[in-house]
Amino acid sequence: MKANSIFKEIKRFSIGAIGIAGIALCAVSCSNEPDGEDLYTATGKTIAEYLEEDPDLSSFVYILRQVGLDKTLSSYGQYTCFAPSNAGITAYIDSLYDDDKSPIPHNGMTEKSLNGLNDSLCNDIAKFHLLSSVRTIADMSGSGTSINTMLGYAFTASIDDQGRTTLNNVAHIINADNEATNGYFHKLDNVISRDTRTLPDVLHSIDGYSIFYQALVKTGLADSLKKNNKGITYTLSDETDTNGQDLYSPTECRVAFTLFAESDEVMKANGINSFDDLVAYANEKYGPAASWYHYLNEKGLTVNTGTTDKDFRERNNALNMFVAYHILYAGMAIDKILFSREAYSSGGYTAYNYWNYNPETCYAEVYDYFETMLPNTLMKIWGGKYGSTSQLYINRWKLNNTLTDEVGTPGSAAMHPMRQTGVKINRDLNKGALNGYIHAIDKMLVYDTNVPNGVLHERMRFETTTFLPEFGNNGLRFISSNEAFALNGGQGSGARIAFPVNYFNNVYCYNGEGTKVRYNVNGAYNAWQANCFQGWGQYDLAIKLPHVPTGTYELRLMYVPMSHGGFMQFYLGTSKNVQEMEILGLPLDVRVPATDERIGLTPADEEDDLGIATDKALRNRGYMRSPMSYRQHPESRDEGTTGNLNMRTTCDASSWALRKILITKQFKQSEDYWFRIKNMISDDSELKWQFDYIEFVPVDIVNSTEYSEDWM
């Protein structure tokens, strides 16, 4: 094991990462200059005032006034407005009125004119062109950048072959970065049109995906992709934080999916020229799946390789299994799949995820895990910068990924040979639908033996907003505090969002609104992705954990010791029935400081062995330090603290985070596991619970005698 200059290397990486981010910002801000008219000059006017002064934007101003959003753009706040020209709105009105495929004649318009727009259409058009945050043209210069709107749906910004910034491939920015007192506005040549079709219909409209589309329909899985809303109106009696400030609380919950699809061309490269060929391919790949897909054996199922229409609709049919593994329960644009330090910063700072870093390029390779529609299976998506471009890969596999032969760092390249490069996600398609996104892939995607036995055989860290799909499906997973503040009408707190207790399918509150369900949005938090699922009150709730391949794992929970933390008893069971749950040790008193002798956390960067000896002592007491893969937020540091403040080595004891080792046990792929957190203090309604992330770690990773678990 090498203990040489690890912190110098980490500091060099950290500084380099910031430097590269700065270079990247310069690169985008110096290119893709808008064409057309000269820029407006900020002279103390609001966005609304500027819009009203431009006669070529009078139609858009009319639409804003119809739904009262002109008042919003006259008020204090930070907004971005994409204002389509009169000609663009006229063309859009014509397309709505002449749409012979609309289930409602003329899309509900009373005449082919501006006056023919009803309030619902005006609301949709206006809110789809407004943001509750500031976006300049430099922020939209990436390939396939998705942008959340006030309507709750996102559009995609890209650069066309003429160097123009294009929105949803139909509207071009012709006058950019017009600064007002309450934000920015950009003038467009067209309306940003929104696809109101569901995923199957959108896939059907894309040329070159006929074989996969036929399989989607034949398996009946197309029917599963038509839902776009839970159809529930949510109410919450208490929408305040502990300081009494108002919080935004959603009143509806959208349903969305991500669909990965092989083109006919990719199919052909693999000898698949027809639907029947794909059936044969699926039967070959999934026929023996019972040997690695433990769910089947544990449920007493065998693979159905039948070829009738009835067979295809069975969930254990090989073709059905093939298609189902292409579908995620969260609808994500290409740039919203993985947390990115470049995209989600807070006041110039961010929670860096930089494990598996390359000290030469100072670029992080990040990854996350998602549940698929193939029952109880996971897909790993891995992102990194290879050459000059960022790429995403499905089920990329490097041997010993979370083990190391050095001290702390991911270790030498020799111990991490590439076993499987993975399936590359095509960044160019990124096709949005009413209820999700379609992404093209460059290889055949299957859940084979390499996935549970290789790709997923590592320390798996699950962030709560990733495995609870309602966050991503409703545009809240990576939301900023400014955006949350705007959702709340610019009142109260922008730091949190309040959720009704029945908002999440996989969260159950035993005492109703006695449990406060809250979300700390991206901001100044010592959390893995700069956000945290948490709440307070007389809390008693259970969260269904993500399914993992059958095996014996060490289960860990991240928490932050804090004076207003709770006294928590943890339970685990295969249902949310409390009578069927086992108690996980003694209650955890979150109020106990990390440096208390009962825990014994010490500043690792002040110890000669970099904290290795105290790591062992911590484990003996059931604790672990936080990873080095994210940083302490600067606003949370003690005054005068300097150096590399990652969450493992920081000397700032006031904001240390810990991992609590909960249990080592066998988890079965076929079972659901519910994790219960109960407040054991009955006379304090403001003590907090939090659930930032958990870790499932195979026991052979924990107990390896050849290597050690890395610190990332």
N, C-alpha and C positions, 0 to 999 in steps of 0.2 A: 504494500500500500504506500502510495506517495503522499507526503504531507508538505509538498514544496510549493510555497507561494500561491496557494489556492486563492487567497483573498485578493492578492495583487491581480490575478487573472480575472477574478470576478469584477473587480473595480474597473479594470481595463475594458472588459466587456460592457459594463454599464455605461461608461463614458462614451464608448464607441457606438452603442445603440442609440444614445441620445444624439450623437453627432450625425449618424446616418439618417435618423428621423428628420433632422434639420436640413440635411442635403436634399432628402426627398421632398420636403416642403418647398424648398427653393426651386427644385426642378419643376414641380407642378405649377407653382405660382408664376413661373417665367414662360410658360407655354400655353397653348390653346387660348390665345387672346380672342375676345369676342369681336365679331365683325359688325358692320352696320353703323348705327348712330354713335355719336360721342357719349361718354358716360355723363350721367347727371352728377351734380355736385351737392354734397350735403350742406344745406343752409338752414337747418333747424326745422324742417318740415317732416311730418309723419308720412308713412307709406301711403295712407289714404289721400293725403293732399297731393302728393306727386301723381298718383293715378288719375285724380280728377283733373289735373292740369293737362293731361295728354289726351287730345281728342281721339286718338287712335285706340284708346283703351276704354272708351265710353260704354261699350257693350259689357265688358267685364265689371265695370263699376255698377252698372245696372243690376247684374247678377248678385254682386256683393250686397247691394242695398235691399234686394228682395228678401234676403235671409238675415239681415242685420249685421253682417260681418264687416261692413264698412266701418262700423263703430269700433270693432276690435282693432282694425288697422289704424284707427285714430287714437288708440289708447296707449298707455305705457306698457312696455314689454319688449321682447326680442323676437321678431317674426321674420319669416322669409316669404315673399309673395312671388309667384310665377304668373305674370299677367299676360294672357294671350291677346293678340291684336284683334281688332274688329273683324278683319277678313278671316282670321283663324276661327273665331266663334261662329261666323256665318257658315263656314264650311262644315263645322261640327253640327250645327243645328240642322243643316240639310241632310247630313248623314243619319242623324237620329230620326228625323221625320220620314226619310225614305227607306229605313231599315225594315225590309220585308220578313226578316227572321225573328223580329222581336215578338215575344209572347203577348205583349200589350201593343195594340195598334199605335203606330207612330211613337212608341216609347212613352205614351201618355201625353204627348204634345197636342195642343188644341189647334195649332196652325204652324206653318213653316215660317216662323219668325221669332225674334227675341221674346215677344209677348206671349208666344205659345209655350214657353218653358214653364212647367209647374214648379211649386216651391221645392219639391223633393229633388228635381233635376238641378235646380239652382243651388241647392245645398250641396249636392254631390260634386258639381263642377267647382264651386267656390272652395270647399274644404280640400278637394284633391289638388288644389293649386296653392295651398297655404301650409306653412310649417310653423310649429311652436318653438323654433330654434333658428339660429342664423346659419346659413349656408352660402358661401361664396363660390365662384366658379372654380377656384382651386380645390375646393372640397368635393367637386364633382368630376374630377379629371381622371379618376381611376376607371378601370374596365369593369362595368357591371356594378356600379355603386348604387345600392338601394337607399331610398330616402323616404322616411316615414312622414305621412301627411296628417293634417288635422282630421281627415276622414277616417283615419285608422288603417288605411291601406297604403302600401308603398309604391312608388314608381322607380324606374331604373334609369340612371344617368350613364351615358357612355360617350365616347368620342367617335364620330363617323369618319369615313375615309377622306373627308375634306377638312378634318380638324375641328369640326363644330361640336359643341356640347349638345347632345341629343337626349331627349327625355322620352322614355318608352318607345324609342325609335320613330317617333312621329313629330315631335315638337322640338324646334331648335331655339337655343338662346341667341337672340339677335342684339340684345343690349344687356350687359351684365353688370353686376356689382354696384347697383345704384343704392347709395347709402342714405338712409333716413334716420330720424331720431330714435325710431323704434325697430330698426332692423334693416333689411335689404330687400330690394325687389329686382327681378330679372324680367325683361320683356321677351315674349315668345312669338314665333310666327304662327303657331297652331295651338289648339287645345291639347293638353296631355290626356289622351284617351285612356280609359281603363277597361280592361277585359272583364266582362261580367259572366263569362262562361266558366264552368267548373273544369277541373284538371283533365278529365277524359275528353271533353269536347275540344279543349285547347290542343291536347296531344294529337287528336284526329286531324286538326287543321294544319299541323306541321308536316311538310313534305319529308318523306324518307324514313318514317317510323311505322310503316304499315304492319310489319310482323309483330312488333312489341304491342302495338295498339290492339291487334286482333287477340293476342294472348290476354291482355288486360280485360277485354270484353268477355272472352270465352270463360275465364276463371270467375267471373262475377265480381272481381275486385274493382272494376270500374264503378259499380254501384256503391261501393264503400267510399269512393272518392267524390261523391256528389254533395255531401253535407258541408255546409259552410258556417253554421251557427248552432249553438246548443239549444236555441229557442227558449231561453229562460231570461226573464227580466229580474235582475238582482237588485236587492236593496240592503242597506246596512244602516242600522240605527245610530251607530257611533262611528263617525268618520274623522276622528281627531287623533292627534298624537298625545304623548304624555304631557306636553305643554299646553294642550288645549287648542292647538292650531289645526285648521281644517286640512284634510287630505283628499286627494282625488280617489274616487272609488269607481271602478267600472260597473256599468249596469247591464252589459251584455258580454257574452263570451263567444268569440269566433272559433271555428274549427278549421284547421288547415293541415296540409300534408306537403312533404317533399317527395317528388317522384324522380328517380334516376332511370334513364332509358337508353338502351343500345339502339343505334340507328340501323337501318337495313344494311348499310355499308359495313358497319362493325360486325353484324351478324354474318354477312357474306364472307368476311375475312376469317370467320370461324366455321366455315362450311355450312352455314345455315341460310338457305335460299327461300324457305317457305315456312309457313306456320307448322306444317308437319315435321319439318326438320328441327324446329325449335322444341317441339314436343319430345322428339327423340333425344335431343341434347339434354333437356331437363331430366328425362328418365335415366340417362346415363350418369349425370352428375348427382342426382338426388336419390337414385335407386338404393344405394347402400348407405343412405344418410343415418340410419339408426345406429351405426357404429360410432358416430361422433355427435349427432344431434340428440342429446340425452333426453330432451323433452319427449320424444317419440316413445322410447322405451319406458320411461317413467309413467307415461299415460297409457301404456299398453297398445300403442298404435304401430302400424307398419306403413311404409310408403305405398301409396296408390299410384301405379304407373298406367292406369287405364286411359283410354283415348276417346271416350264418349263425352258428350257435352255435360252429362251428369257427373262423370268422374272429374272433369276439370274444375268443377265448383266445390269439390271436397277440399278442405283445408290441408289435408295430408297428401293431396295429389302432387306429384313431382312438378308439374307445370305451375300449379297454384303456389307451391313453395318458392319456385324460381321467381315468379312475379312479386310475391309478397315481400321478399327480401329486398326489393327495390324501393320500398315505400317507408318513409318515416312519418311519425305522428305529429311532427312539427313542421310547419311550412316556412322555409327559410330561403331568402335570396342568397346568392353566392357569397356576398360579403358579410352575411349574418350567421354563417354556419359556425365559425370559430371566433373566439375572442381575439381582438387584434389590438396591440398596443398603439398602433398608429391611429386607429379609428376611434378608440374609446378612451380618450384622456379627460382628465378633470382639472381644469385650470392649468393646463400645461403639464400635469402629472398623470401617471397612470399606474395601475397595478400590473407590472410587467410579468407576463408568462414567458420565461426564457429558458425552460429546461431544454436539454439536448442542444445547447447553443454551440455554434461554431466560432471559436475565438478569432479566426481569421476574417470571417465576414460579419461577425457580431450580429447574426440574425437568428432569431428563435424559430425552432420547429415546434409547433403547438399541435395538440390533438384533443379530441373530445369523443365521447361515446353516446350513441343514440339508439333507442329501441326501434325495431322495425315491425312491420305488420306480419312477418313470419313469427309465429308465437314465441315470445320470450327470448328473442335473439337480439344481439347487439351488433352494431356497425361502428367501426372506429374510423373517424375522418381525421386525417393528418395533413397539416399545412406547413409550408415552408417556402423559402425563396431559393430557387434553383436557377443559377445564372442570373439573368436580369429580371425574371418574372416570378410572381408568386403562384404557386400551384397547390391544389388540393388533391389528396389521394384517399381512396377508400381502402381500408384494410391493408395499409402499408405495414410491413413487418420487418423490424430489425431485431436480431437475436439479442437476448439479455437487455431489453430496452430500458428497464428501470433498475438494473444492477450495474455495479461499477467495480473496476479493479484499481481505482485510485481513491483518494479521500474526497468524498462528497460529490464531485463532478460526475457527469455521465460516463467518464472513463475513456480508455483508449479506443481507437477505431477498430483495432484488431478483435476486440471482444463483441463488436456490434456489426457483424456482417449482414448485408441485406439479404434476407431470405425471400422477400416478396416485395416488388416495387409498388404494388397496389394498382388500383383502377383509377386513372386520372379523370377528374371532373372537368368537362369542357367549360371554361369560363364564359364563352361567347353566347351560349344559348340563353341560360338564366331567364327562362320564359315564365312570366307571371300569369296567374289565373285568379279567379275570384277567391279560391280557397287553397292557394299554395303556389309552388314553383316546380317547374320541370327543368332538370339538368341533364345534358347529354354526357355519356361516359365513353371512354375509348377502348374498353375491353369488356368481356363478359363478366358479370358480377354474380358470384354464387357464394352461398354459405357452405363452405367445404371444411374438411378436417383442419385445414391450416388456421381457420378463424378461431375456434375455441382453444385449440391446442398450441397455437403460436401467437397470432395477433393479439389475442385477449389474455394470454398467459403472462401477466405483468401486473404491477400495481396499477389498479384502475381508480382514478379519482373522478368522482361524479359531482358536478356542480348542480345545485338544486334547480336553478332556472333553466338548465339544460334538460333534466329528466322530468320536469313538470312542463309539458308542452304548451300549456295555456299562456306562459310568459311569452314565448316566441310567436305564438299564433295571434296574439293581440298587440304586437309591437312593443312589448314592455321589457324584453330580455336585456337589451343593451341601452335602455332609455337613459337619458341624462337628467340631472336634477333640474336643468332649465326647461326641458321638455315636460317633466312632471309638474313643475311650477305652472307652466302654461295650461296644462290639462286641468289644473285646479283653478283656472280663471285668473291666474296671477295673484291669488290670495293664499294666505296661510303658508304651509310648508311645501317646499319642492323636493325635500330630501326623501320622502316616503310616499308609498301608495298603500291605501287600505283595501283589503279584499273581504268580500262576504265569505263566511266560513264554508259555504258550499260551492265556491267558485272552481276549485280544483278537483278533478275526478279522483286523484290519488292522495288527497288529504282529508282526514276525517277528524272533526272536533267533537269530543265526547260531551262537552258542556255548552254547546252552541256558542253564542257570542261572548261567553265567559272567556273564551280564547280569542285574543286579538291577533288577527292574521295581517301582517304588514310586510312590506318589501322596501328595503333601503336601496335606492337606485344608485347608478354609477356615480360615485363621488368620493369623498374623503374618508373611505373606510379601509381598515386593514383586513381586506377580504380578497379571496383568490382572484376574482374577476371584477373587483372594485364594487361589488354589490352584495347584498345579503338578504336571504329570506328569513324573516324573524317576526317577533311579536311580543306581547306581554299579557298580563292579566292573570286570572286564576286558570292558567293554560293547562289543557289536557288534550293532546292531539296525537294522531298517528299519521305517518307518511309511508306510502308504499314504496319500497326501495326498487331500484332497477334490477332486472333479472340478469344473472351472471351464469356462465357455464357451470355445470355441476362440478363441485370440488370443495376442498376445505380452505377457508379463507380466514384471515384476521380482519375484523371489521373495526374501522376507526372513525371517529367523529372529530371535526375541527370545532373549537370553541375559543372564545376570548374571555379570560378572567376579568370580571368587572364588578364593581361594588353594587350595581343594580342588576346583576345577574341573578338567576334563580337557584333554587335548591332542587335539582332535577333527578327524578327516578326514571331510568330507561327500561324499556321492555322490548321484546322481540317475539313475533309470532307469525304463523302462516295464515292468519286472518286478523281482522281488526277487532275480533271478539276478545275483550280483556281477559276472559276466563281461560283463554287458550294461549296466553302469552307468558313467556318466562321472564323473570326479573334479571336484568344485566347488572349484577353486583350491587354495591352500595350506592346511595344517591350521590350525585356530583354537586358539590357546593361551588358554584361558579364565582362566588364572592371571594373565595380564597385566592390571594395573590399568587402569581406564578412562581415567585421567589420563596414562598412559604416552604418550610422544611418538609411538609407533607407532599409537595410536588418537587421542589428542588431545582427549578430552572436557573441556569447561570448564563452569563454572557460568553458564548462560545468563542467569539473573536478575541477574548482576553485570555484564553487558555492555551497553553503550549501545544496541546494535542488537538486544538480546534474543537474541543467539546466532546471528543469520542468517549472518554471515561464517564463524563456526566450523562451522555446519551444512554449508556448502559444502566446507570443508576435511575434515570428517568423511566426507562422501560420496566425496570423491576417494580416501580410504583404504578405502572399502568399508563404512562404518558410518553409523548414524543414531542420534540421541537416542531415548529412549523417548517414548511419547505422553504428553500431558497428561491423557488420559482416565481415569487412575487415580492414586491417591495412594500415597506411601510409607507403610508402616505405622508408627505412632508408636513401637512397640517397637524398630524398626530404626534410629531416628534417633540421630545423635550427641547427646550430652547438651547441652542448652541451645539446640539448633537450633529456630528458630521460623519462622513464615511459611507460605506456601502450598507445601507439600511435595508437589506432584505430581511424577510421575516424569520429567518433562522438565526442570523448573527447579530441582529440589532442589540444595542446596549440599553435601549429605551424600555425599561421594565414595565412602565405604565401601560404599554399597549402591546405587549407580547401576546401572541396567539399560541395555542397548543393543539396537539392531537391527543384525544383520549382513546385508548385501546379498550374496546367494549367487550369483545368476545372472539374466540376462535372456534369455528364450528363448520360443519358441512352444510353448504347451501345447494339445493337442488334446482335445476333449471326449470322444472315443471311447476315449482311452488311459487306462490306470492309470499313476500315477506313484508310485514308491517312493523315499522319502528315507532314506538310510542314514547312521548316526552310528557311527563306529568310534573306539575309544580307541587312540591310538598309543603309549601308555606301558604297557609290559608288566610293570612291577615294583611297581605300586601299585594295590591292589584297592579303594581307597576314594575314588577320584576320581569326580566326579559328571558325569552327563549330564542335561540338562533340555530339555523341549519344552513350553513354556507356550503359545505361539501362533506362527503364521506369518502372513505377509501375501502375497497375490497383488495386484499393482498394475498395471493396464493401462499400457502405455508412454506413451500419450498423456496419462494423468494425471500420470505422472512428469515428462514433458517439456513440459507445457503452457507456452506463452509468454504466455497471457492471464491465467491464474490460477496460484496455487501450491497445493501440497498442504497441507491444514491440519495442525495439530499434535496433533489429537485422537486 
